[in-house]
Amino acid sequence: MSGLIIGRAPVVRLAAPAGDGGRFIHADIAPGRGMMLLQATATIPHLGDVGVLASPSLTAAAGQLDGGTEDFAGNAAFAFGGAILAPFANRVRGRFDAAKRTIETRIMGSTIELPANWGGKADGAETYAMHGLILDRAVDRLEVAPDGASATGLILAGDFGRGWPGDITHAITGRLWARALTLTIKAVNRGEEPSPIGLGWHPYLALPSGQREQARLTLPAKSRVLVNNYDEVLPAGEIAPVAGTPYDFNRDAALDNLYLDDCFTDLIRTDNGDIIVDVVDPAARYAIRIASPSRDVTAIQTYAPLDQAFVVVEPQFNLADPYGAEWRGRDTGMVVLASGEATTYDARIELRG
């Protein structure tokens, strides 16, 4: 345990087993903020110790994760590091109530209120719910393995205090290996009514050189979700092929001056069923990979602004606004758990060089 408190719980530092060459050293997790990954540190022979994620210092992170105005409903958790997203990833639209700072929306026949914690910055832009309901949630029980390499946080979420259908329990495990950091989320519906679940992860993969334009991305996908604009970033209900467009990253391609806040779908898996995304920083002779074998991952949201030295790669179950009318009945990736059923989300970050 760390002496630093975030979200009323001490930060946990995981230690990796010894290994040769480039390897992870330690990783810091905040059980007080839904088991979000604050930072992972690796040693690379020609670079020394490297922060794998774009994150502030732990002390600065604690200052940002303060529950204040900028951290409403846990917003600061998805501004750096690697937040856990549940029971939905991305955006959910609804009728905005400014006085209560909520949106009212329909989820599987139920009318519920969600925190209106995000929205566009332009005048008149829409406000909506963003990235789930555990961003500011502390775990109910924590277990750290005797070897110090893994920790599991149990969140007895119930209806998330919002009337979400079902009674959900999440067991979130982070484990650090010499060459990889793994995340496993097991969600169980202990309620009597069916529950929709969309899980995801939000890691900011740092570019050690600081040179964003020369970074290269490989993301095997056939399609991209079209959005209304890059301010609200709301789905237009259309899926477009990436072939022949600047958004085709099926083969290693430089980011150059292409702004990304885009969701890729119709993902192409390897022969063993993995979804694999590679981010390469040639100027630093450095490469990082995020992969997921989870069968329910249907989308990869990416975020790479022009003036920042990171690429956010978010494997997630669902498309944005999964119950929106714009989808006209399309399967948007939400998993429905019957009473007693469970689903598992797995992802990992690997050092590639």
Beta strands, then each sheet from edge to edge (+ up, - down):
strand 1: 5-6
strand 2: 9-10
strand 3: 12-15
strand 4: 23-30
strand 5: 36-44
strand 6: 48-51
strand 7: 82-85
strand 8: 91-92
strand 9: 95-97
strand 10: 102-107
strand 11: 110-115
strand 12: 118-119
strand 13: 127-130
strand 14: 141-144
strand 15: 150-158
strand 16: 168-176
strand 17: 180-189
strand 18: 195-197
strand 19: 200-206
strand 20: 216-218
strand 21: 221-227
strand 22: 235-241
strand 23: 253-254
strand 24: 260-267
strand 25: 275-281
strand 26: 286-292
strand 27: 299-304
strand 28: 310-316
strand 29: 335-337
strand 30: 342-351
sheet 1: 1+ 2-
sheet 2: 3+ 4- 5+ 6-
sheet 3: 7+ 19- 28+ 27- 24+ 21- 22+
sheet 4: 8+ 13- 12+
sheet 5: 9+ 10- 11+
sheet 6: 14+ 15- 16+ 17- 30+ 26- 25+ 20- 23+
sheet 7: 18+ 29-
end
